[in-house]
Amino acid sequence: MRIATWNVNSVRRRLDHVVRFVEQWQPDVLCLQEIKVSTESFPGLDLAQLGFTHQVVNGQKGYNGVAILSRLPFEDDETRQWCGKDDARHAAVRLKDSLMIHNFYVPAGGDTPDPEANEKFAHKLDFLAEMQDWARNENLAGQKAVIVGDLNVAPLENDVWNHKRLKRSVGHTPLECEQMLAFWQAGQLTDLGRRFFPEPEPLYSWWGYRYAQAFAKNYGWRLDHVLTTPPLAEAVKALSYARETRSWDQPSDHIPVVLDLA
């Protein structure tokens, strides 16, 4: 089984990119974040023509939103609200053999890393704390589960292009990194990015738009993650980063990450 995750940054604007990626990589399951469209207006028929006849969409007009598209049938699916906000940041499905896939879009957190001065940053910290509670309360470690998505934290030193310069920037502050690692610990999650590409190797999935040469100069961050629970340890075969998509015309600022399971 091949599972891909991608913050597509508007699925309607980049539908041709999704088609191109699917044709090249042939995922069985495609998890999208930041679809920026309401559930009712999601281009489900177009994506069904690619073979994704099973879909769960948690959309929001103009902002956020996640979707899980599959060639394989769902035994169950759910969407969940976090921190009491209906802001379309999670969807999950259960496939055959009780395999769970959770797709997250964690809040970005704004520009100021101060929860008292910045409500968006406070929301992000609350969201990460709730994810920890969820992992413990749901006994995530005991399930066959894959957790993917734009988690909006680059937790390790070599997950950003310049640790010393960026450790005071939202997305790489010590507080966020501690919260993210605490979530991984709560679910006994394996960070597959660093399993296949160990530190100190730089590893990135996002290059911002603000600096036009960010991708060319490799000024990147690892914000997109693929995590697995202990029962899937033996099933993980490969992890790939589809960097070529960042050089396409009018690309998403994120690239897909692709997991192969036995």
Stockholm file with secondary structure:
# STOCKHOLM 1.0

chainA/1-262         MRIATWNVNSVRRRLDHVVRFVEQWQPDVLCLQEIKVSTESFPGLDLAQLGFTHQVVNGQKGYNGVAILSRLPFEDDETRQWCGKDDARHAAVRLKDSLMIHNFYVPAGGDTPDPEANEKFAHKLDFLAEMQDWARNENLAGQKAVIVGDLNVAPLENDVWNHKRLKRSVGHTPLECEQMLAFWQAGQLTDLGRRFFPEPEPLYSWWGYRYAQAFAKNYGWRLDHVLTTPPLAEAVKALSYARETRSWDQPSDHIPVVLDLA
#=GR chainA/1-262 SS CEEEEEECSCTTTTHHHHHHHHHHHCCSEEEEECCCSCTTTSCHHHHHTTTCCEEEEECCTTSCCEEEEESSCCSEEECCCBTTBCSCCEEEEECGGGCEEEEEECCCCCSCCCTTTCHHHHHHHHHHHHHHHHHHHTTGGGSCEEEEEECCCCCSGGGBSCHHHHTTSTTSCHHHHHHHHHHHHHTTCEEHHHHHSCTTSCCCSBCCSSSTTTTTTTCCBCCEEEEECGGGTTTEEEEEECGGGGGSSSCCSBCCEEEEEC
#=GC SS_cons         CEEEEEECSCTTTTHHHHHHHHHHHCCSEEEEECCCSCTTTSCHHHHHTTTCCEEEEECCTTSCCEEEEESSCCSEEECCCBTTBCSCCEEEEECGGGCEEEEEECCCCCSCCCTTTCHHHHHHHHHHHHHHHHHHHTTGGGSCEEEEEECCCCCSGGGBSCHHHHTTSTTSCHHHHHHHHHHHHHTTCEEHHHHHSCTTSCCCSBCCSSSTTTTTTTCCBCCEEEEECGGGTTTEEEEEECGGGGGSSSCCSBCCEEEEEC
//
